[in-house]
């Protein structure tokens, strides 16, 4: 268990963001830990197929199925970042001593290997080899679906941001995961899988905390509090099931609203653009626009602009309706 003591300034500086590199590290762990594969079985099967003819020795050395991933592979995102190349530039610019520190922590919990000793002796050269492994792994596994992953992550940010604005951290933090609670300026996180320090207690200093949605969350939540990066809590993004193709509406909802409208409403559990919904539900953009217009006039969905894209999301009334039909179904 972890207890994080926060100040009022930390609560006003809660921010949300994501970046590609943590997904690389966490997905590679999912690939090698059957306990984390429940929600990703199809992805695991496809990934093993595309990786069958290659070896990734540096990823194998750095990412073990349990306990500790070097912190430099899960750096805190201060703003959302979509290009893996930017993360890899940051990796190659890390100071040698930070690389050695993180690799030594890994050795302390999992022992020495030839590659880990190489990181200690020649950190920059070893990091170049690790980056080559990451590039190959990314291109074969995550890059083909990264745009779809971004849609899920952006949708989560829209939902969490609204929850924070309307109901504050008291509602937001417990909503991240069933093991997370908040009371009296203390964030409590239940034991995170096989974390080596299950009773850690930390105090933040007012610089804020980053909340980071991820697709490959393993056991659903994790935290990272280290001097080199801003404190963060990682959690499973809302809508991971839709990323894995679960878009079927419930039968009672279909009977009440009609099949197409129910599918659109179900699809907006994760906010999406008209084009994304059309692709996901295999309907025309015109049909999606027509259903969205009707749902908007009914007060069940609303548009939200993020950069150049317009996402549609459920309103509070829409969420209540979905919850009602879940109980019925």
VENLIN-V928197 format. One record per run of one state. SS is the DSSP state (H for helix, E for strand, - for the rest). FROM is the first residue (numbers start at 1). TO is the last residue. If there is no record, write none. Layout:
# VENLIN-V928197
ss: <SS:SS>
from: <FROM:FROM>
to: <TO:TO>
This chain:
# VENLIN-V928197
ss: <-:E:-:H:-:E:-:H:-:H:-:H:-:H:E:-:E:-:H:-:H:-:H:-:H:-:H:-:H:-:E:-:E:-:E:-:E:-:E:-:E:-:H:-:H:-:H:-:E:-:H:-:H:-:E:-:E:-:H:->
from: <1:2:6:8:13:15:17:20:33:34:37:38:51:57:63:64:69:70:71:74:84:93:96:111:114:122:123:168:169:177:180:184:186:190:200:204:210:215:221:227:229:237:240:244:251:258:259:268:272:273:274:282:285:298:301:307:309:315:316:329>
to: <1:5:7:12:14:16:19:32:33:36:37:50:56:62:63:68:69:70:73:83:92:95:110:113:121:122:167:168:176:179:183:185:189:199:203:209:214:220:226:228:236:239:243:250:257:258:267:271:272:273:281:284:297:300:306:308:314:315:328:329>
